[in-house]
Each structure stands twice: as C-alpha cells, then as structure tokens.
C-alpha cells in the first residue's frame, strides 16, 4: 500500500482481511470518516441534534491529534464547504497507488492542528 495516511493503510488491511482480499474504494473511507464525524460532533454538543450538529461543524477545524478517527485534519467553512487534503490515486493490480496529494484550497484554520 502506498496511501498518504498511515491509518488508512491499517483500515485497508482490516477491510481486505474481512472481504476476501478485496481492496476498499473511496466510499469505504468516506463512510468511516462520516460516522466518526457524527460521533465526535454529537459528543461535542452533548446530544444527537441535526441542526446543532450542522452548527457545530461549520467554521470549525477538526484536528486528528484530538479526533484521530477522522484520518486527516478537516475544516468546514461558514458555508459548509469542506477543506482537507485530496489524494490522486491510480489503481494498480486492484490496489490504490498514491500519485499525488493536493493540499486544501484554503489553509485558514489549520494552524491549530500544528
């Protein structure tokens, strides 16, 4: 595996073990991160409330040092746009091979994660 985030490698290996060697696609990681984001936001606001959760996510930076299951530092702006690294991947022999990492369009707010 040549993924940019070490925790993604561990997740991929677990997936492969439980799925007969098949590699996970990007939807696997998106689902994993989404469920953890809901869990972290719910914990932050103290209850499950969709409107409060949206408010808690906007204009916030979520650092993996505090929220490790998010896999990478993530920020939502006041409009709900998400900022984090983007990975350019090529599939070789049914395995993802990292070609490049594109940083977020805006680095605002990420200093908190240093």
NUDRENZA-242098 format. One record per residue: residue number from 1; residue in one letter; y negated, z, x negated of N, C-alpha, C, O in turn. Coordinates in Angstrom, 2 decimals, always signed. Example, Ala and Ser with C-alpha at 12.3 -4.5 7.8 and 13.67 -1.06 7.14 Angstrom:
<recs>
(1; A; (+5.69; +7.80; -13.19); (+4.50; +7.80; -12.30); (+3.30; +7.80; -13.20); (+3.32; +8.46; -14.24))
(2; S; (+2.25; +7.08; -12.85); (+1.06; +7.14; -13.67); (-0.03; +7.87; -12.90); (-1.14; +8.04; -13.41))
</recs>
This chain:
<recs>
(1; X; (+1.20; +0.00; -0.82); (+0.00; +0.00; +0.00); (-1.25; +0.00; -0.85); (-1.31; +0.67; -1.88))
(2; X; (-2.23; -0.75; -0.43); (-3.50; -0.78; -1.14); (-4.63; -0.56; -0.14); (-5.52; -1.40; +0.01))
(3; X; (-4.59; +0.56; +0.53); (-5.63; +0.88; +1.50); (-6.71; +1.71; +0.83); (-6.45; +2.38; -0.17))
(4; X; (-7.90; +1.66; +1.38); (-9.05; +2.31; +0.76); (-9.06; +3.82; +0.95); (-9.63; +4.54; +0.12))
(5; X; (-8.44; +4.31; +2.00); (-8.49; +5.73; +2.32); (-7.09; +6.32; +2.13); (-6.15; +5.92; +2.82))
(6; X; (-6.93; +7.26; +1.18); (-5.59; +7.80; +0.89); (-4.86; +8.33; +2.12); (-3.65; +8.15; +2.24))
(7; X; (-5.57; +8.98; +3.04); (-4.90; +9.50; +4.23); (-4.35; +8.38; +5.11); (-3.40; +8.61; +5.87))
(8; X; (-4.92; +7.19; +5.02); (-4.38; +6.06; +5.78); (-3.01; +5.67; +5.24); (-2.14; +5.24; +5.99))
(9; X; (-2.82; +5.81; +3.94); (-1.53; +5.49; +3.33); (-0.46; +6.43; +3.89); (+0.62; +5.98; +4.28))
(10; X; (-0.76; +7.71; +3.95); (+0.21; +8.69; +4.48); (+0.51; +8.39; +5.95); (+1.67; +8.46; +6.37))
(11; X; (-0.50; +8.06; +6.73); (-0.28; +7.72; +8.14); (+0.60; +6.48; +8.26); (+1.51; +6.43; +9.09))
(12; X; (+0.31; +5.48; +7.44); (+1.10; +4.24; +7.49); (+2.56; +4.51; +7.13); (+3.47; +3.97; +7.76))
(13; X; (+2.78; +5.35; +6.14); (+4.15; +5.66; +5.74); (+4.89; +6.40; +6.86); (+6.06; +6.12; +7.12))
(14; X; (+4.21; +7.34; +7.51); (+4.84; +8.04; +8.64); (+5.16; +7.07; +9.77); (+6.23; +7.15; +10.38))
(15; X; (+4.24; +6.15; +10.04); (+4.45; +5.15; +11.10); (+5.68; +4.30; +10.77); (+6.54; +4.09; +11.62))
(16; X; (+5.74; +3.83; +9.53); (+6.86; +2.98; +9.13); (+8.19; +3.69; +9.26); (+9.18; +3.09; +9.69))
(17; X; (+8.23; +4.97; +8.89); (+9.48; +5.74; +8.99); (+9.95; +5.83; +10.43); (+11.15; +5.76; +10.71))
(18; X; (+9.01; +5.99; +11.35); (+9.40; +6.16; +12.76); (+9.47; +4.85; +13.54); (+9.82; +4.85; +14.71))
(19; X; (+9.13; +3.72; +12.89); (+9.15; +2.43; +13.58); (+9.94; +1.38; +12.81); (+9.57; +0.20; +12.79))
(20; X; (+11.00; +1.81; +12.17); (+11.92; +0.87; +11.52); (+11.30; +0.03; +10.42); (+11.73; -1.11; +10.21))
(21; X; (+10.31; +0.55; +9.72); (+9.70; -0.18; +8.62); (+8.53; -1.05; +9.00); (+7.87; -1.62; +8.13))
(22; X; (+8.24; -1.15; +10.30); (+7.09; -1.97; +10.73); (+5.79; -1.30; +10.31); (+5.64; -0.09; +10.43))
(23; X; (+4.85; -2.10; +9.82); (+3.55; -1.58; +9.40); (+2.62; -1.44; +10.60); (+2.66; -2.27; +11.51))
(24; X; (+1.79; -0.40; +10.63); (+0.83; -0.25; +11.72); (-0.31; -1.26; +11.58); (-0.65; -1.67; +10.47))
(25; X; (-0.89; -1.66; +12.71); (-2.07; -2.51; +12.64); (-3.32; -1.66; +12.85); (-3.23; -0.43; +12.95))
(26; X; (-4.46; -2.30; +12.90); (-5.72; -1.56; +13.00); (-5.81; -0.72; +14.28); (-6.51; +0.29; +14.30))
(27; X; (-5.12; -1.14; +15.33); (-5.16; -0.38; +16.58); (-4.56; +1.02; +16.42); (-4.98; +1.97; +17.08))
(28; X; (-3.58; +1.13; +15.56); (-2.97; +2.44; +15.28); (-4.01; +3.41; +14.73); (-4.12; +4.55; +15.18))
(29; X; (-4.78; +2.94; +13.75); (-5.80; +3.80; +13.14); (-6.94; +4.09; +14.12); (-7.45; +5.21; +14.17))
(30; X; (-7.33; +3.08; +14.90); (-8.39; +3.29; +15.89); (-7.98; +4.34; +16.91); (-8.78; +5.21; +17.27))
(31; X; (-6.75; +4.28; +17.38); (-6.26; +5.26; +18.34); (-6.18; +6.65; +17.74); (-6.55; +7.63; +18.38))
(32; X; (-5.70; +6.74; +16.52); (-5.59; +8.03; +15.82); (-6.97; +8.66; +15.67); (-7.17; +9.83; +16.00))
(33; X; (-7.93; +7.88; +15.18); (-9.28; +8.41; +14.97); (-9.94; +8.76; +16.30); (-10.62; +9.78; +16.40))
(34; X; (-9.75; +7.94; +17.32); (-10.36; +8.20; +18.64); (-9.87; +9.54; +19.21); (-10.66; +10.32; +19.73))
(35; X; (-8.58; +9.79; +19.12); (-8.06; +11.05; +19.66); (-8.60; +12.25; +18.90); (-8.93; +13.27; +19.49))
(36; X; (-8.69; +12.12; +17.59); (-9.25; +13.23; +16.80); (-10.75; +13.39; +17.07); (-11.25; +14.52; +17.07))
(37; X; (-11.46; +12.28; +17.29); (-12.89; +12.39; +17.59); (-13.10; +13.14; +18.90); (-13.99; +13.98; +19.00))
(38; X; (-12.29; +12.83; +19.90); (-12.35; +13.55; +21.18); (-12.05; +15.03; +20.95); (-12.74; +15.89; +21.50))
(39; X; (-11.04; +15.33; +20.16); (-10.68; +16.73; +19.90); (-11.81; +17.47; +19.18); (-12.17; +18.58; +19.57))
(40; X; (-12.38; +16.85; +18.15); (-13.47; +17.50; +17.41); (-14.71; +17.68; +18.27); (-15.34; +18.73; +18.23))
(41; X; (-15.07; +16.66; +19.05); (-16.26; +16.76; +19.90); (-16.05; +17.81; +20.99); (-16.96; +18.57; +21.31))
(42; X; (-14.84; +17.86; +21.56); (-14.53; +18.87; +22.58); (-14.63; +20.27; +21.99); (-15.17; +21.18; +22.62))
(43; X; (-14.12; +20.43; +20.79); (-14.21; +21.71; +20.10); (-15.68; +22.08; +19.86); (-16.07; +23.24; +20.02))
(44; X; (-16.48; +21.12; +19.48); (-17.89; +21.36; +19.17); (-18.67; +21.81; +20.41); (-19.50; +22.71; +20.32))
(45; X; (-18.39; +21.18; +21.57); (-19.14; +21.54; +22.78); (-18.47; +22.67; +23.57); (-19.06; +23.22; +24.50))
(46; X; (-17.24; +23.01; +23.21); (-16.58; +24.15; +23.83); (-15.83; +23.86; +25.12); (-15.25; +24.77; +25.71))
(47; X; (-15.82; +22.60; +25.56); (-15.07; +22.23; +26.77); (-14.95; +20.71; +26.81); (-15.63; +20.01; +26.06))
(48; X; (-14.07; +20.22; +27.69); (-13.96; +18.78; +27.84); (-14.93; +18.34; +28.92); (-14.71; +18.60; +30.10))
(49; X; (-15.99; +17.67; +28.50); (-17.02; +17.19; +29.42); (-17.51; +15.86; +28.86); (-18.12; +15.82; +27.79))
(50; X; (-17.24; +14.76; +29.58); (-17.53; +13.42; +29.05); (-19.01; +13.23; +28.72); (-19.33; +12.71; +27.66))
(51; X; (-19.90; +13.63; +29.61); (-21.33; +13.45; +29.37); (-21.80; +14.28; +28.19); (-22.58; +13.80; +27.36))
(52; X; (-21.34; +15.50; +28.10); (-21.71; +16.35; +26.96); (-21.13; +15.80; +25.67); (-21.74; +15.92; +24.61))
(53; X; (-19.94; +15.19; +25.75); (-19.32; +14.62; +24.58); (-20.13; +13.45; +24.04); (-20.35; +13.34; +22.83))
(54; X; (-20.57; +12.57; +24.92); (-21.40; +11.44; +24.50); (-22.66; +11.94; +23.83); (-23.08; +11.42; +22.79))
(55; X; (-23.26; +12.95; +24.41); (-24.49; +13.54; +23.82); (-24.19; +14.15; +22.46); (-24.99; +14.04; +21.53))
(56; X; (-23.05; +14.80; +22.34); (-22.67; +15.44; +21.07); (-22.38; +14.42; +19.98); (-22.57; +14.70; +18.79))
(57; X; (-21.91; +13.23; +20.36); (-21.58; +12.21; +19.37); (-22.82; +11.46; +18.87); (-22.92; +11.14; +17.69))
(58; X; (-23.76; +11.19; +19.76); (-24.93; +10.39; +19.40); (-25.81; +11.11; +18.39); (-26.02; +12.32; +18.45))
(59; X; (-26.33; +10.32; +17.47); (-27.24; +10.80; +16.42); (-26.60; +11.88; +15.56); (-27.27; +12.80; +15.08))
(60; X; (-25.30; +11.78; +15.36); (-24.57; +12.75; +14.55); (-23.79; +12.05; +13.45); (-23.31; +10.93; +13.62))
(61; X; (-23.67; +12.73; +12.34); (-22.80; +12.28; +11.26); (-21.62; +13.23; +11.18); (-21.80; +14.45; +11.15))
(62; X; (-20.43; +12.68; +11.14); (-19.20; +13.45; +11.10); (-18.55; +13.21; +9.74); (-18.08; +12.11; +9.45))
(63; X; (-18.55; +14.23; +8.91); (-18.06; +14.11; +7.53); (-16.58; +14.51; +7.44); (-16.16; +15.50; +8.04))
(64; X; (-15.81; +13.74; +6.67); (-14.39; +14.06; +6.53); (-14.17; +15.39; +5.82); (-13.10; +15.99; +5.94))
(65; X; (-15.15; +15.86; +5.09); (-15.00; +17.17; +4.45); (-14.86; +18.27; +5.50); (-14.22; +19.29; +5.25))
(66; X; (-15.46; +18.07; +6.66); (-15.37; +19.04; +7.75); (-14.39; +18.59; +8.84); (-13.78; +19.43; +9.51))
(67; X; (-14.26; +17.29; +9.02); (-13.41; +16.70; +10.07); (-12.43; +15.72; +9.43); (-12.58; +14.51; +9.59))
(68; X; (-11.43; +16.22; +8.71); (-10.58; +15.36; +7.88); (-9.78; +14.29; +8.63); (-9.47; +13.25; +8.05))
(69; X; (-9.44; +14.52; +9.87); (-8.61; +13.54; +10.59); (-9.39; +12.29; +11.00); (-8.80; +11.35; +11.53))
(70; X; (-10.69; +12.26; +10.75); (-11.47; +11.06; +11.06); (-11.26; +9.98; +9.99); (-11.67; +8.83; +10.18))
(71; X; (-10.65; +10.35; +8.88); (-10.27; +9.45; +7.79); (-11.44; +8.95; +6.95); (-11.26; +8.70; +5.76))
(72; X; (-12.62; +8.81; +7.53); (-13.79; +8.40; +6.76); (-15.05; +8.95; +7.44); (-15.05; +9.20; +8.65))
(73; X; (-16.11; +9.11; +6.66); (-17.37; +9.59; +7.21); (-17.85; +8.60; +8.27); (-17.79; +7.39; +8.08))
(74; X; (-18.32; +9.14; +9.38); (-18.69; +8.32; +10.53); (-19.99; +8.82; +11.12); (-20.22; +10.02; +11.21))
(75; X; (-20.85; +7.89; +11.53); (-22.12; +8.25; +12.15); (-22.35; +7.38; +13.39); (-22.08; +6.18; +13.38))
(76; X; (-22.85; +8.02; +14.44); (-23.31; +7.30; +15.62); (-24.82; +7.46; +15.68); (-25.34; +8.55; +15.47))
(77; X; (-25.53; +6.36; +15.97); (-26.97; +6.46; +16.13); (-27.31; +6.84; +17.57); (-26.41; +7.05; +18.38))
(78; X; (-28.58; +6.92; +17.88); (-29.01; +7.37; +19.22); (-28.62; +6.38; +20.32); (-28.59; +6.75; +21.49))
(79; X; (-28.31; +5.13; +19.95); (-27.87; +4.14; +20.93); (-26.36; +4.08; +21.07); (-25.83; +3.34; +21.90))
(80; X; (-25.65; +4.86; +20.26); (-24.20; +4.87; +20.32); (-23.52; +3.90; +19.38); (-22.30; +3.74; +19.43))
(81; X; (-24.30; +3.22; +18.52); (-23.72; +2.33; +17.52); (-23.03; +3.15; +16.43); (-23.54; +4.19; +16.01))
(82; X; (-21.88; +2.68; +16.00); (-21.10; +3.42; +15.01); (-21.32; +2.83; +13.61); (-21.41; +1.61; +13.44))
(83; X; (-21.40; +3.72; +12.64); (-21.58; +3.32; +11.24); (-20.50; +3.98; +10.40); (-20.35; +5.20; +10.40))
(84; X; (-19.76; +3.17; +9.69); (-18.75; +3.63; +8.72); (-18.33; +2.41; +7.92); (-18.72; +1.28; +8.24))
(85; X; (-17.54; +2.63; +6.90); (-17.07; +1.51; +6.10); (-16.23; +0.56; +6.96); (-15.55; +0.97; +7.90))
(86; X; (-16.29; -0.71; +6.60); (-15.46; -1.74; +7.22); (-14.54; -2.29; +6.14); (-14.99; -2.57; +5.03))
(87; X; (-13.28; -2.44; +6.46); (-12.30; -2.92; +5.50); (-11.92; -4.37; +5.80); (-11.61; -4.71; +6.94))
(88; X; (-11.95; -5.19; +4.78); (-11.47; -6.56; +4.89); (-10.05; -6.56; +4.32); (-9.84; -6.26; +3.14))
(89; X; (-9.10; -6.90; +5.17); (-7.68; -6.76; +4.82); (-6.97; -8.09; +5.03); (-7.26; -8.84; +5.96))
(90; X; (-6.05; -8.36; +4.14); (-5.17; -9.52; +4.27); (-3.75; -8.99; +4.39); (-3.37; -8.04; +3.71))
(91; X; (-2.97; -9.60; +5.25); (-1.58; -9.19; +5.42); (-0.71; -10.03; +4.49); (-0.70; -11.26; +4.56))
(92; X; (+0.03; -9.34; +3.62); (+0.93; -9.99; +2.67); (+2.31; -9.35; +2.85); (+2.46; -8.14; +2.70))
(93; X; (+3.30; -10.16; +3.18); (+4.65; -9.65; +3.43); (+4.64; -8.53; +4.46); (+5.30; -7.50; +4.29))
(94; X; (+3.88; -8.74; +5.51); (+3.77; -7.80; +6.63); (+3.16; -6.46; +6.24); (+3.37; -5.46; +6.94))
(95; X; (+2.42; -6.42; +5.15); (+1.76; -5.20; +4.69); (+0.27; -5.50; +4.47); (-0.08; -6.57; +3.98))
(96; X; (-0.61; -4.54; +4.83); (-2.04; -4.77; +4.61); (-2.39; -4.66; +3.13); (-1.93; -3.76; +2.43))
(97; X; (-3.21; -5.58; +2.67); (-3.70; -5.56; +1.29); (-5.23; -5.58; +1.38); (-5.82; -6.51; +1.92))
(98; X; (-5.86; -4.54; +0.84); (-7.31; -4.42; +0.89); (-7.96; -5.45; -0.01); (-7.66; -5.52; -1.20))
(99; X; (-8.86; -6.25; +0.56); (-9.60; -7.24; -0.21); (-10.99; -6.73; -0.58); (-11.49; -6.97; -1.68))
(100; X; (-11.62; -6.02; +0.36); (-12.98; -5.54; +0.11); (-13.33; -4.44; +1.10); (-12.72; -4.32; +2.17))
(101; X; (-14.30; -3.65; +0.73); (-14.85; -2.62; +1.61); (-16.34; -2.90; +1.77); (-17.06; -3.03; +0.78))
(102; X; (-16.77; -2.98; +3.00); (-18.18; -3.23; +3.29); (-18.79; -1.91; +3.77); (-18.31; -1.33; +4.74))
(103; X; (-19.83; -1.44; +3.09); (-20.44; -0.17; +3.50); (-21.17; -0.30; +4.83); (-21.44; -1.41; +5.28))
(104; X; (-21.48; +0.82; +5.47); (-22.22; +0.78; +6.74); (-23.55; +0.04; +6.58); (-24.14; +0.04; +5.50))
(105; X; (-24.00; -0.60; +7.66); (-25.28; -1.31; +7.62); (-26.44; -0.36; +7.34); (-27.43; -0.76; +6.73))
(106; X; (-26.30; +0.87; +7.77); (-27.33; +1.87; +7.52); (-26.68; +3.08; +6.86); (-25.66; +3.58; +7.33))
(107; X; (-27.28; +3.53; +5.79); (-26.74; +4.73; +5.11); (-27.43; +6.01; +5.60); (-27.14; +7.10; +5.10))
(108; X; (-28.34; +5.88; +6.56); (-29.05; +7.04; +7.09); (-28.07; +8.09; +7.61); (-27.14; +7.76; +8.35))
(109; X; (-28.27; +9.32; +7.21); (-27.46; +10.41; +7.70); (-26.23; +10.73; +6.87); (-25.63; +11.80; +7.03))
(110; X; (-25.83; +9.82; +5.98); (-24.61; +10.05; +5.22); (-24.81; +10.97; +4.03); (-23.82; +11.41; +3.42))
(111; X; (-26.03; +11.28; +3.67); (-26.29; +12.20; +2.55); (-25.65; +13.56; +2.82); (-25.26; +14.26; +1.89))
(112; X; (-25.54; +13.92; +4.08); (-24.94; +15.20; +4.46); (-23.47; +15.27; +4.06); (-22.91; +16.36; +3.94))
(113; X; (-22.85; +14.12; +3.85); (-21.43; +14.07; +3.52); (-21.16; +14.07; +2.02); (-20.00; +14.05; +1.61))
(114; X; (-22.19; +14.07; +1.21); (-22.01; +14.01; -0.24); (-21.52; +15.32; -0.80); (-21.31; +15.43; -2.01))
</recs>
